Amino acid sequence: MSLDQFLGLTHEIKIIDFLMCNFDMEYTIDELQDFTDIDTGTIEYLLPRLEYNGIIKIFNGKVSLCQNEITSALLSVVYANSGLIASYPDGVNENNFKNKNH
């Protein structure tokens, strides 16, 4: 399970998810583009905001996930959600997301 599966797919979430799965690695913007399929210009626009909020760090042109309370909390949320979903008899089922009132 990843953040995008329950928070929605945004470019920010996609970058954070990728870095969380590779938390001990550093990536250039071009590498992030290759691995996430997000346009380089979009990545360059988003990274300062993610850095300002303590989620990533940029050093010598390389991007990595910060290891702090914020990213630990994000990872905890992923694990907690995975545990919740695993407890459902049918696991992740797209029918669970449909509005039953419509």
Chimera marker file (.cmm) of the C-alpha trace (Angstrom):
<marker_set name="trace">
<marker id="1" x="0.000" y="0.000" z="0.000" r="1" g="1" b="0" radius="0.5"/>
<marker id="2" x="1.196" y="3.496" z="-0.705" r="1" g="1" b="0" radius="0.5"/>
<marker id="3" x="-0.029" y="7.000" z="0.051" r="1" g="1" b="0" radius="0.5"/>
<marker id="4" x="-1.588" y="7.435" z="-3.377" r="1" g="1" b="0" radius="0.5"/>
<marker id="5" x="-3.880" y="4.456" z="-2.878" r="1" g="1" b="0" radius="0.5"/>
<marker id="6" x="-5.862" y="6.240" z="-0.177" r="1" g="1" b="0" radius="0.5"/>
<marker id="7" x="-4.925" y="9.930" z="-0.486" r="1" g="1" b="0" radius="0.5"/>
<marker id="8" x="-5.181" y="10.166" z="-4.250" r="1" g="1" b="0" radius="0.5"/>
<marker id="9" x="-2.564" y="10.453" z="-6.932" r="1" g="1" b="0" radius="0.5"/>
<marker id="10" x="-0.881" y="13.828" z="-7.035" r="1" g="1" b="0" radius="0.5"/>
<marker id="11" x="2.614" y="14.581" z="-8.222" r="1" g="1" b="0" radius="0.5"/>
<marker id="12" x="3.656" y="15.389" z="-4.664" r="1" g="1" b="0" radius="0.5"/>
<marker id="13" x="2.366" y="12.063" z="-3.359" r="1" g="1" b="0" radius="0.5"/>
<marker id="14" x="4.018" y="10.207" z="-6.227" r="1" g="1" b="0" radius="0.5"/>
<marker id="15" x="7.408" y="11.792" z="-5.420" r="1" g="1" b="0" radius="0.5"/>
<marker id="16" x="7.032" y="11.118" z="-1.692" r="1" g="1" b="0" radius="0.5"/>
<marker id="17" x="5.944" y="7.508" z="-2.309" r="1" g="1" b="0" radius="0.5"/>
<marker id="18" x="8.910" y="6.894" z="-4.574" r="1" g="1" b="0" radius="0.5"/>
<marker id="19" x="11.371" y="8.357" z="-2.084" r="1" g="1" b="0" radius="0.5"/>
<marker id="20" x="9.766" y="6.448" z="0.812" r="1" g="1" b="0" radius="0.5"/>
<marker id="21" x="10.335" y="3.196" z="-1.061" r="1" g="1" b="0" radius="0.5"/>
<marker id="22" x="13.944" y="4.238" z="-1.649" r="1" g="1" b="0" radius="0.5"/>
<marker id="23" x="14.575" y="6.173" z="1.548" r="1" g="1" b="0" radius="0.5"/>
<marker id="24" x="18.292" y="5.494" z="1.694" r="1" g="1" b="0" radius="0.5"/>
<marker id="25" x="18.996" y="6.731" z="-1.831" r="1" g="1" b="0" radius="0.5"/>
<marker id="26" x="19.588" y="10.129" z="-3.435" r="1" g="1" b="0" radius="0.5"/>
<marker id="27" x="18.311" y="11.049" z="-6.885" r="1" g="1" b="0" radius="0.5"/>
<marker id="28" x="18.896" y="13.802" z="-9.401" r="1" g="1" b="0" radius="0.5"/>
<marker id="29" x="15.882" y="15.567" z="-10.863" r="1" g="1" b="0" radius="0.5"/>
<marker id="30" x="16.412" y="13.666" z="-14.118" r="1" g="1" b="0" radius="0.5"/>
<marker id="31" x="16.402" y="10.362" z="-12.236" r="1" g="1" b="0" radius="0.5"/>
<marker id="32" x="13.212" y="11.336" z="-10.412" r="1" g="1" b="0" radius="0.5"/>
<marker id="33" x="11.666" y="12.145" z="-13.776" r="1" g="1" b="0" radius="0.5"/>
<marker id="34" x="12.705" y="8.749" z="-15.160" r="1" g="1" b="0" radius="0.5"/>
<marker id="35" x="11.365" y="6.808" z="-12.181" r="1" g="1" b="0" radius="0.5"/>
<marker id="36" x="8.147" y="8.769" z="-11.572" r="1" g="1" b="0" radius="0.5"/>
<marker id="37" x="7.211" y="9.841" z="-15.118" r="1" g="1" b="0" radius="0.5"/>
<marker id="38" x="6.621" y="13.359" z="-13.821" r="1" g="1" b="0" radius="0.5"/>
<marker id="39" x="7.756" y="16.183" z="-16.084" r="1" g="1" b="0" radius="0.5"/>
<marker id="40" x="11.089" y="17.701" z="-15.037" r="1" g="1" b="0" radius="0.5"/>
<marker id="41" x="9.579" y="21.205" z="-14.890" r="1" g="1" b="0" radius="0.5"/>
<marker id="42" x="6.864" y="19.981" z="-12.540" r="1" g="1" b="0" radius="0.5"/>
<marker id="43" x="9.431" y="18.283" z="-10.311" r="1" g="1" b="0" radius="0.5"/>
<marker id="44" x="11.527" y="21.453" z="-10.204" r="1" g="1" b="0" radius="0.5"/>
<marker id="45" x="8.407" y="23.422" z="-9.249" r="1" g="1" b="0" radius="0.5"/>
<marker id="46" x="7.369" y="21.006" z="-6.459" r="1" g="1" b="0" radius="0.5"/>
<marker id="47" x="10.697" y="20.227" z="-4.789" r="1" g="1" b="0" radius="0.5"/>
<marker id="48" x="11.139" y="23.582" z="-2.993" r="1" g="1" b="0" radius="0.5"/>
<marker id="49" x="7.726" y="23.183" z="-1.338" r="1" g="1" b="0" radius="0.5"/>
<marker id="50" x="8.502" y="19.613" z="-0.265" r="1" g="1" b="0" radius="0.5"/>
<marker id="51" x="11.870" y="20.762" z="1.091" r="1" g="1" b="0" radius="0.5"/>
<marker id="52" x="10.329" y="23.730" z="2.927" r="1" g="1" b="0" radius="0.5"/>
<marker id="53" x="7.864" y="21.352" z="4.603" r="1" g="1" b="0" radius="0.5"/>
<marker id="54" x="10.631" y="19.044" z="5.809" r="1" g="1" b="0" radius="0.5"/>
<marker id="55" x="9.773" y="16.088" z="3.598" r="1" g="1" b="0" radius="0.5"/>
<marker id="56" x="12.807" y="16.076" z="1.318" r="1" g="1" b="0" radius="0.5"/>
<marker id="57" x="16.289" y="17.499" z="1.345" r="1" g="1" b="0" radius="0.5"/>
<marker id="58" x="18.252" y="18.712" z="-1.635" r="1" g="1" b="0" radius="0.5"/>
<marker id="59" x="22.023" y="18.627" z="-1.374" r="1" g="1" b="0" radius="0.5"/>
<marker id="60" x="24.547" y="18.906" z="-4.218" r="1" g="1" b="0" radius="0.5"/>
<marker id="61" x="21.802" y="18.485" z="-6.800" r="1" g="1" b="0" radius="0.5"/>
<marker id="62" x="20.516" y="15.249" z="-5.236" r="1" g="1" b="0" radius="0.5"/>
<marker id="63" x="17.094" y="14.739" z="-3.669" r="1" g="1" b="0" radius="0.5"/>
<marker id="64" x="16.405" y="12.399" z="-0.777" r="1" g="1" b="0" radius="0.5"/>
<marker id="65" x="13.712" y="11.820" z="1.798" r="1" g="1" b="0" radius="0.5"/>
<marker id="66" x="14.275" y="13.522" z="5.137" r="1" g="1" b="0" radius="0.5"/>
<marker id="67" x="14.297" y="11.204" z="8.098" r="1" g="1" b="0" radius="0.5"/>
<marker id="68" x="12.271" y="13.083" z="10.673" r="1" g="1" b="0" radius="0.5"/>
<marker id="69" x="8.948" y="13.071" z="12.535" r="1" g="1" b="0" radius="0.5"/>
<marker id="70" x="7.006" y="14.140" z="9.457" r="1" g="1" b="0" radius="0.5"/>
<marker id="71" x="8.239" y="11.393" z="7.149" r="1" g="1" b="0" radius="0.5"/>
<marker id="72" x="8.041" y="8.838" z="9.978" r="1" g="1" b="0" radius="0.5"/>
<marker id="73" x="4.408" y="9.824" z="10.475" r="1" g="1" b="0" radius="0.5"/>
<marker id="74" x="3.710" y="9.467" z="6.744" r="1" g="1" b="0" radius="0.5"/>
<marker id="75" x="5.254" y="6.007" z="6.757" r="1" g="1" b="0" radius="0.5"/>
<marker id="76" x="3.247" y="5.076" z="9.863" r="1" g="1" b="0" radius="0.5"/>
<marker id="77" x="0.061" y="6.128" z="8.086" r="1" g="1" b="0" radius="0.5"/>
<marker id="78" x="0.909" y="3.850" z="5.159" r="1" g="1" b="0" radius="0.5"/>
<marker id="79" x="1.517" y="0.900" z="7.494" r="1" g="1" b="0" radius="0.5"/>
<marker id="80" x="-1.628" y="1.600" z="9.518" r="1" g="1" b="0" radius="0.5"/>
<marker id="81" x="-3.735" y="1.821" z="6.376" r="1" g="1" b="0" radius="0.5"/>
<marker id="82" x="-2.209" y="-1.403" z="5.034" r="1" g="1" b="0" radius="0.5"/>
<marker id="83" x="-3.122" y="-3.152" z="8.274" r="1" g="1" b="0" radius="0.5"/>
<marker id="84" x="-6.669" y="-1.842" z="8.089" r="1" g="1" b="0" radius="0.5"/>
<marker id="85" x="-7.113" y="-2.947" z="4.487" r="1" g="1" b="0" radius="0.5"/>
<marker id="86" x="-5.595" y="-6.349" z="5.256" r="1" g="1" b="0" radius="0.5"/>
<marker id="87" x="-8.262" y="-6.854" z="7.916" r="1" g="1" b="0" radius="0.5"/>
<marker id="88" x="-11.064" y="-6.531" z="5.353" r="1" g="1" b="0" radius="0.5"/>
<marker id="89" x="-12.373" y="-9.909" z="4.174" r="1" g="1" b="0" radius="0.5"/>
<marker id="90" x="-12.009" y="-8.929" z="0.508" r="1" g="1" b="0" radius="0.5"/>
<marker id="91" x="-8.900" y="-6.720" z="0.887" r="1" g="1" b="0" radius="0.5"/>
<marker id="92" x="-8.701" y="-3.868" z="-1.615" r="1" g="1" b="0" radius="0.5"/>
<marker id="93" x="-11.790" y="-4.053" z="-3.762" r="1" g="1" b="0" radius="0.5"/>
<marker id="94" x="-12.781" y="-1.229" z="-6.113" r="1" g="1" b="0" radius="0.5"/>
<marker id="95" x="-16.463" y="-1.904" z="-5.303" r="1" g="1" b="0" radius="0.5"/>
<marker id="96" x="-15.780" y="-0.650" z="-1.779" r="1" g="1" b="0" radius="0.5"/>
<marker id="97" x="-15.118" y="2.823" z="-3.189" r="1" g="1" b="0" radius="0.5"/>
<marker id="98" x="-18.395" y="3.231" z="-5.063" r="1" g="1" b="0" radius="0.5"/>
<marker id="99" x="-21.017" y="5.487" z="-3.557" r="1" g="1" b="0" radius="0.5"/>
<marker id="100" x="-23.852" y="3.154" z="-2.672" r="1" g="1" b="0" radius="0.5"/>
<marker id="101" x="-26.352" y="6.047" z="-2.563" r="1" g="1" b="0" radius="0.5"/>
<marker id="102" x="-26.129" y="6.724" z="-6.306" r="1" g="1" b="0" radius="0.5"/>
<link id1="1" id2="2" r="1" g="1" b="0" radius="0.2"/>
<link id1="2" id2="3" r="1" g="1" b="0" radius="0.2"/>
<link id1="3" id2="4" r="1" g="1" b="0" radius="0.2"/>
<link id1="4" id2="5" r="1" g="1" b="0" radius="0.2"/>
<link id1="5" id2="6" r="1" g="1" b="0" radius="0.2"/>
<link id1="6" id2="7" r="1" g="1" b="0" radius="0.2"/>
<link id1="7" id2="8" r="1" g="1" b="0" radius="0.2"/>
<link id1="8" id2="9" r="1" g="1" b="0" radius="0.2"/>
<link id1="9" id2="10" r="1" g="1" b="0" radius="0.2"/>
<link id1="10" id2="11" r="1" g="1" b="0" radius="0.2"/>
<link id1="11" id2="12" r="1" g="1" b="0" radius="0.2"/>
<link id1="12" id2="13" r="1" g="1" b="0" radius="0.2"/>
<link id1="13" id2="14" r="1" g="1" b="0" radius="0.2"/>
<link id1="14" id2="15" r="1" g="1" b="0" radius="0.2"/>
<link id1="15" id2="16" r="1" g="1" b="0" radius="0.2"/>
<link id1="16" id2="17" r="1" g="1" b="0" radius="0.2"/>
<link id1="17" id2="18" r="1" g="1" b="0" radius="0.2"/>
<link id1="18" id2="19" r="1" g="1" b="0" radius="0.2"/>
<link id1="19" id2="20" r="1" g="1" b="0" radius="0.2"/>
<link id1="20" id2="21" r="1" g="1" b="0" radius="0.2"/>
<link id1="21" id2="22" r="1" g="1" b="0" radius="0.2"/>
<link id1="22" id2="23" r="1" g="1" b="0" radius="0.2"/>
<link id1="23" id2="24" r="1" g="1" b="0" radius="0.2"/>
<link id1="24" id2="25" r="1" g="1" b="0" radius="0.2"/>
<link id1="25" id2="26" r="1" g="1" b="0" radius="0.2"/>
<link id1="26" id2="27" r="1" g="1" b="0" radius="0.2"/>
<link id1="27" id2="28" r="1" g="1" b="0" radius="0.2"/>
<link id1="28" id2="29" r="1" g="1" b="0" radius="0.2"/>
<link id1="29" id2="30" r="1" g="1" b="0" radius="0.2"/>
<link id1="30" id2="31" r="1" g="1" b="0" radius="0.2"/>
<link id1="31" id2="32" r="1" g="1" b="0" radius="0.2"/>
<link id1="32" id2="33" r="1" g="1" b="0" radius="0.2"/>
<link id1="33" id2="34" r="1" g="1" b="0" radius="0.2"/>
<link id1="34" id2="35" r="1" g="1" b="0" radius="0.2"/>
<link id1="35" id2="36" r="1" g="1" b="0" radius="0.2"/>
<link id1="36" id2="37" r="1" g="1" b="0" radius="0.2"/>
<link id1="37" id2="38" r="1" g="1" b="0" radius="0.2"/>
<link id1="38" id2="39" r="1" g="1" b="0" radius="0.2"/>
<link id1="39" id2="40" r="1" g="1" b="0" radius="0.2"/>
<link id1="40" id2="41" r="1" g="1" b="0" radius="0.2"/>
<link id1="41" id2="42" r="1" g="1" b="0" radius="0.2"/>
<link id1="42" id2="43" r="1" g="1" b="0" radius="0.2"/>
<link id1="43" id2="44" r="1" g="1" b="0" radius="0.2"/>
<link id1="44" id2="45" r="1" g="1" b="0" radius="0.2"/>
<link id1="45" id2="46" r="1" g="1" b="0" radius="0.2"/>
<link id1="46" id2="47" r="1" g="1" b="0" radius="0.2"/>
<link id1="47" id2="48" r="1" g="1" b="0" radius="0.2"/>
<link id1="48" id2="49" r="1" g="1" b="0" radius="0.2"/>
<link id1="49" id2="50" r="1" g="1" b="0" radius="0.2"/>
<link id1="50" id2="51" r="1" g="1" b="0" radius="0.2"/>
<link id1="51" id2="52" r="1" g="1" b="0" radius="0.2"/>
<link id1="52" id2="53" r="1" g="1" b="0" radius="0.2"/>
<link id1="53" id2="54" r="1" g="1" b="0" radius="0.2"/>
<link id1="54" id2="55" r="1" g="1" b="0" radius="0.2"/>
<link id1="55" id2="56" r="1" g="1" b="0" radius="0.2"/>
<link id1="56" id2="57" r="1" g="1" b="0" radius="0.2"/>
<link id1="57" id2="58" r="1" g="1" b="0" radius="0.2"/>
<link id1="58" id2="59" r="1" g="1" b="0" radius="0.2"/>
<link id1="59" id2="60" r="1" g="1" b="0" radius="0.2"/>
<link id1="60" id2="61" r="1" g="1" b="0" radius="0.2"/>
<link id1="61" id2="62" r="1" g="1" b="0" radius="0.2"/>
<link id1="62" id2="63" r="1" g="1" b="0" radius="0.2"/>
<link id1="63" id2="64" r="1" g="1" b="0" radius="0.2"/>
<link id1="64" id2="65" r="1" g="1" b="0" radius="0.2"/>
<link id1="65" id2="66" r="1" g="1" b="0" radius="0.2"/>
<link id1="66" id2="67" r="1" g="1" b="0" radius="0.2"/>
<link id1="67" id2="68" r="1" g="1" b="0" radius="0.2"/>
<link id1="68" id2="69" r="1" g="1" b="0" radius="0.2"/>
<link id1="69" id2="70" r="1" g="1" b="0" radius="0.2"/>
<link id1="70" id2="71" r="1" g="1" b="0" radius="0.2"/>
<link id1="71" id2="72" r="1" g="1" b="0" radius="0.2"/>
<link id1="72" id2="73" r="1" g="1" b="0" radius="0.2"/>
<link id1="73" id2="74" r="1" g="1" b="0" radius="0.2"/>
<link id1="74" id2="75" r="1" g="1" b="0" radius="0.2"/>
<link id1="75" id2="76" r="1" g="1" b="0" radius="0.2"/>
<link id1="76" id2="77" r="1" g="1" b="0" radius="0.2"/>
<link id1="77" id2="78" r="1" g="1" b="0" radius="0.2"/>
<link id1="78" id2="79" r="1" g="1" b="0" radius="0.2"/>
<link id1="79" id2="80" r="1" g="1" b="0" radius="0.2"/>
<link id1="80" id2="81" r="1" g="1" b="0" radius="0.2"/>
<link id1="81" id2="82" r="1" g="1" b="0" radius="0.2"/>
<link id1="82" id2="83" r="1" g="1" b="0" radius="0.2"/>
<link id1="83" id2="84" r="1" g="1" b="0" radius="0.2"/>
<link id1="84" id2="85" r="1" g="1" b="0" radius="0.2"/>
<link id1="85" id2="86" r="1" g="1" b="0" radius="0.2"/>
<link id1="86" id2="87" r="1" g="1" b="0" radius="0.2"/>
<link id1="87" id2="88" r="1" g="1" b="0" radius="0.2"/>
<link id1="88" id2="89" r="1" g="1" b="0" radius="0.2"/>
<link id1="89" id2="90" r="1" g="1" b="0" radius="0.2"/>
<link id1="90" id2="91" r="1" g="1" b="0" radius="0.2"/>
<link id1="91" id2="92" r="1" g="1" b="0" radius="0.2"/>
<link id1="92" id2="93" r="1" g="1" b="0" radius="0.2"/>
<link id1="93" id2="94" r="1" g="1" b="0" radius="0.2"/>
<link id1="94" id2="95" r="1" g="1" b="0" radius="0.2"/>
<link id1="95" id2="96" r="1" g="1" b="0" radius="0.2"/>
<link id1="96" id2="97" r="1" g="1" b="0" radius="0.2"/>
<link id1="97" id2="98" r="1" g="1" b="0" radius="0.2"/>
<link id1="98" id2="99" r="1" g="1" b="0" radius="0.2"/>
<link id1="99" id2="100" r="1" g="1" b="0" radius="0.2"/>
<link id1="100" id2="101" r="1" g="1" b="0" radius="0.2"/>
<link id1="101" id2="102" r="1" g="1" b="0" radius="0.2"/>
</marker_set>
